[in-house]
């Protein structure tokens, strides 16, 4: 073994790279990315009026664009949140007696004030870094933390598995036609195959983790080390400060405008 190989083995692990190290969201840790939207939820649910809420929501969107520093969030990721906002607004207008638009818009603004930032922040969460912070900062037992990290990492590959299954069916001549019934059968078959594949992969991961001694973590006296340190950095403090200010913004604007 050469001196270079020895120095490579003795070198400490390099820090984990962020998705977007330029923006504040890319530099913040996973716990701050979770606590920040929770603070916005407290501010959004206490939003007092539509006019102040609309101005605060516009400011929030502008701040999110700056914090993300050009990182693109796909519309597919935002679609469930947008549907939730639309459904809350519609149901509050439809079921109200008498039907008034302003209370319905206020309900939609309250939900959107924390749903959209939550979706954006979730795009920057690294499952491995989240596990490090849960184990080291919050002192959560290692076994559930590792199980959660393994599950979150599997979620990242579901889209790739979906595309691979679709390509495999088309190569074998099992692709759908233009008929709606054929399309429904095709996607049902792909969904069922993806479910079966996910269960098999979960079984293999469970056996592999047990074979590597992860079951010992449930016994008293067994502790584990963590791959990366989990410091609470200045980016975390800055993100929480921005979220606290945005949480108080609707009430402050309502006071100024009234």
C-alpha positions as CSV (number, residue, x, y, z in Angstrom):
1,X,0.0,0.0,0.0
2,X,1.5,3.4,-1.0
3,X,1.8,6.5,1.0
4,X,-0.8,8.2,-1.1
5,X,-3.3,5.4,-0.4
6,X,-2.6,5.6,3.3
7,X,-3.2,9.4,3.3
8,X,-6.4,8.9,1.3
9,X,-7.7,6.5,3.9
10,X,-6.7,8.6,6.8
11,X,-8.2,11.8,5.4
12,X,-11.5,12.9,7.0
13,X,-14.7,12.6,5.0
14,X,-15.4,15.6,2.8
15,X,-18.5,17.7,3.7
16,X,-21.7,16.7,1.9
17,X,-22.4,19.0,-1.0
18,X,-25.6,20.9,-1.1
19,X,-28.1,21.0,-4.0
20,X,-27.6,24.7,-4.4
21,X,-24.7,26.0,-2.2
22,X,-25.3,29.6,-3.4
23,X,-28.7,30.2,-2.0
24,X,-29.5,30.4,1.7
25,X,-31.9,27.4,1.4
26,X,-29.1,25.3,-0.1
27,X,-26.7,26.2,2.8
28,X,-29.2,25.7,5.6
29,X,-29.5,22.4,7.5
30,X,-32.5,20.1,7.3
31,X,-33.9,21.0,10.7
32,X,-34.0,24.7,9.8
33,X,-35.7,23.8,6.6
34,X,-38.4,22.0,8.6
35,X,-38.8,24.5,11.5
36,X,-38.9,27.5,9.2
37,X,-42.2,26.5,7.4
38,X,-43.6,25.5,10.8
39,X,-43.1,29.1,11.9
40,X,-44.8,30.3,8.8
41,X,-47.7,28.0,9.5
42,X,-48.2,29.8,12.9
43,X,-48.1,33.2,11.1
44,X,-50.3,32.0,8.2
45,X,-53.1,30.5,10.4
46,X,-53.4,33.8,12.3
47,X,-53.5,36.0,9.2
48,X,-56.1,38.7,10.0
49,X,-57.1,40.0,6.6
50,X,-57.1,39.5,2.8
51,X,-55.3,42.7,1.9
52,X,-52.5,42.3,4.4
53,X,-52.3,38.6,3.5
54,X,-52.0,39.2,-0.2
55,X,-49.2,41.7,0.3
56,X,-47.4,39.4,2.7
57,X,-47.8,36.5,0.3
58,X,-46.3,38.5,-2.5
59,X,-43.4,39.4,-0.3
60,X,-43.0,35.8,0.7
61,X,-42.8,34.6,-2.9
62,X,-40.2,37.3,-3.7
63,X,-38.1,36.3,-0.6
64,X,-38.4,32.6,-1.6
65,X,-37.0,33.4,-5.1
66,X,-34.1,35.2,-3.5
67,X,-33.4,32.4,-0.9
68,X,-33.5,29.7,-3.6
69,X,-31.0,31.7,-5.7
70,X,-32.4,30.5,-9.1
71,X,-32.9,26.9,-8.1
72,X,-35.9,25.6,-10.2
73,X,-38.8,24.0,-8.3
74,X,-40.8,21.9,-10.8
75,X,-44.5,22.5,-11.2
76,X,-45.2,18.9,-10.6
77,X,-43.7,19.3,-7.1
78,X,-45.9,22.3,-6.4
79,X,-49.0,20.9,-7.9
80,X,-50.4,19.1,-4.8
81,X,-49.9,22.2,-2.7
82,X,-51.6,24.4,-5.4
83,X,-54.5,21.9,-5.5
84,X,-54.8,22.1,-1.7
85,X,-55.0,25.9,-1.8
86,X,-57.6,25.8,-4.6
87,X,-59.7,23.2,-2.9
88,X,-59.7,25.1,0.5
89,X,-60.7,28.3,-1.3
90,X,-63.4,26.6,-3.3
91,X,-64.9,24.7,-0.4
92,X,-64.9,27.7,1.9
93,X,-66.8,29.7,-0.7
94,X,-69.2,26.9,-1.7
95,X,-70.2,25.8,1.9
96,X,-70.4,29.3,3.3
97,X,-73.9,30.8,3.9
98,X,-74.1,33.4,2.5
99,X,-71.4,32.8,-0.1
100,X,-68.7,35.4,0.2
101,X,-65.4,35.5,-1.7
102,X,-63.3,37.4,0.8
103,X,-63.4,34.8,3.6
104,X,-62.7,32.0,1.0
105,X,-59.7,33.9,-0.3
106,X,-58.4,34.5,3.3
107,X,-58.6,30.7,4.0
108,X,-56.7,30.0,0.8
109,X,-54.0,32.6,1.6
110,X,-53.7,31.1,5.1
111,X,-53.0,27.7,3.7
112,X,-50.8,28.8,0.9
113,X,-48.6,30.9,3.3
114,X,-47.0,27.8,4.7
115,X,-47.7,25.1,2.1
116,X,-45.8,26.7,-0.7
117,X,-42.7,27.5,1.4
118,X,-42.9,24.0,2.9
119,X,-42.8,22.4,-0.6
120,X,-39.9,24.6,-1.7
121,X,-37.9,23.9,1.5
122,X,-38.5,20.2,1.2
123,X,-36.8,20.2,-2.2
124,X,-33.5,21.1,-0.4
125,X,-33.6,18.5,2.4
126,X,-30.9,15.8,2.1
127,X,-32.1,12.6,3.8
128,X,-28.6,11.7,5.0
129,X,-28.0,15.1,6.5
130,X,-31.4,15.0,8.1
131,X,-30.5,11.7,9.8
132,X,-27.3,13.2,11.1
133,X,-29.1,16.2,12.6
134,X,-32.0,14.1,14.1
135,X,-29.5,11.8,15.8
136,X,-27.0,14.4,17.0
137,X,-29.0,17.5,17.6
138,X,-32.3,16.1,18.7
139,X,-30.9,12.8,20.2
140,X,-33.5,10.6,18.6
141,X,-32.7,6.9,18.9
142,X,-30.5,5.7,16.0
143,X,-32.6,2.9,14.8
144,X,-35.8,4.9,13.8
145,X,-33.6,7.6,12.4
146,X,-31.8,5.2,10.1
147,X,-35.0,3.5,9.1
148,X,-36.5,6.9,8.2
149,X,-33.4,7.9,6.2
150,X,-33.5,4.7,4.3
151,X,-37.1,5.2,3.4
152,X,-36.6,8.8,2.3
153,X,-33.6,7.8,0.1
154,X,-35.9,5.2,-1.6
155,X,-38.4,7.9,-2.4
156,X,-35.8,9.7,-4.5
157,X,-35.5,6.7,-6.8
158,X,-39.2,6.1,-7.3
159,X,-39.4,8.4,-10.3
160,X,-36.4,6.6,-11.9
161,X,-38.0,3.2,-11.3
162,X,-41.3,4.5,-12.8
163,X,-39.6,5.6,-16.0
164,X,-37.6,2.4,-16.2
165,X,-40.8,0.3,-16.0
166,X,-42.5,2.3,-18.7
167,X,-39.5,1.9,-21.0
168,X,-39.4,-1.8,-20.3
169,X,-43.1,-2.3,-21.2
170,X,-42.7,-0.3,-24.4
171,X,-39.6,-2.3,-25.4
172,X,-41.6,-5.5,-24.9
173,X,-44.5,-4.2,-27.0
174,X,-46.8,-3.7,-24.0
175,X,-47.1,0.1,-24.4
176,X,-50.6,1.7,-24.4
177,X,-52.6,2.9,-27.4
178,X,-54.5,6.1,-27.6
179,X,-57.6,4.5,-26.0
180,X,-58.4,5.8,-22.5
181,X,-59.0,2.2,-21.4
182,X,-55.6,1.1,-22.7
183,X,-54.0,4.1,-20.9
184,X,-55.7,3.2,-17.7
185,X,-54.7,-0.4,-17.9
186,X,-51.1,0.6,-18.7
187,X,-50.6,2.9,-15.8
188,X,-52.4,0.5,-13.4
189,X,-49.9,-2.2,-14.4
190,X,-47.0,0.1,-14.0
191,X,-48.2,1.3,-10.6
192,X,-48.7,-2.3,-9.4
193,X,-45.2,-3.3,-10.7
194,X,-43.7,-0.3,-8.9
195,X,-45.4,-1.3,-5.7
196,X,-44.2,-4.9,-5.9
197,X,-40.7,-3.7,-6.7
198,X,-40.7,-1.2,-3.8
199,X,-41.7,-4.0,-1.4
200,X,-39.0,-6.3,-2.7
201,X,-36.4,-3.5,-2.3
202,X,-37.6,-2.7,1.2
203,X,-37.3,-6.4,2.1
204,X,-33.7,-6.5,0.8
205,X,-32.8,-3.3,2.5
206,X,-34.2,-4.6,5.8
207,X,-32.2,-7.9,5.6
208,X,-29.0,-6.0,4.6
209,X,-29.3,-3.6,7.5
210,X,-30.0,-6.4,10.0
211,X,-27.0,-8.3,8.6
212,X,-24.8,-5.3,9.3
213,X,-25.7,-5.1,12.9
214,X,-28.4,-2.4,12.9
215,X,-30.5,-4.6,15.1
216,X,-28.0,-4.1,18.0
217,X,-29.0,-0.4,18.2
218,X,-32.3,-1.5,19.9
219,X,-30.4,-3.1,22.8
220,X,-29.2,-1.1,25.8
221,X,-25.6,-0.1,25.9
222,X,-25.0,0.0,22.1
223,X,-24.3,3.4,20.6
224,X,-23.3,4.3,17.1
225,X,-21.2,7.1,15.5
226,X,-22.4,9.4,12.8
227,X,-20.8,9.9,9.4
228,X,-20.9,13.8,9.3
229,X,-21.1,16.4,12.1
230,X,-24.4,18.3,12.4
231,X,-23.6,21.9,13.4
232,X,-26.1,24.6,13.7
233,X,-24.7,27.1,11.3
234,X,-25.2,30.8,10.6
235,X,-27.3,29.9,7.6
236,X,-29.7,28.1,9.9
237,X,-29.9,31.1,12.2
238,X,-30.5,33.4,9.2
239,X,-33.2,31.3,7.7
240,X,-35.1,31.0,11.0
241,X,-34.8,34.8,11.5
242,X,-36.2,35.4,8.0
243,X,-39.1,32.9,8.7
244,X,-39.8,34.6,12.0
245,X,-40.0,38.0,10.3
246,X,-42.3,36.6,7.5
247,X,-44.5,34.9,10.1
248,X,-45.1,38.3,11.8
249,X,-45.5,40.2,8.6
250,X,-49.3,39.6,8.0
251,X,-50.2,40.9,11.4
252,X,-47.8,43.8,11.2
253,X,-49.2,44.8,7.8
254,X,-52.8,44.5,9.0
255,X,-52.0,46.9,11.9
256,X,-50.4,49.4,9.6
257,X,-53.2,49.3,7.0
258,X,-56.1,49.4,9.4
